[in-house]
């Protein structure tokens, strides 16, 4: 553990930011998984609804700096292609 007060604070701040990022990434992965499950079941209506929610979650993660904008764009594009195949 650090001895300097500012270093101790940085440790605490990094810990809280890491937890926040983990929560956002976990929510994003769950939303993506729901789209995959709907596509595997060939349920077009559920897939479109899940896609809308997933795109929103991915965009929030991008806006908060959890993932890179190109990474977000790639994920959205792949999900849209998958949903369009079964629609």
Order of alpha helices (4+ residues) and beta strands (2+ residues): alpha-alpha-alpha
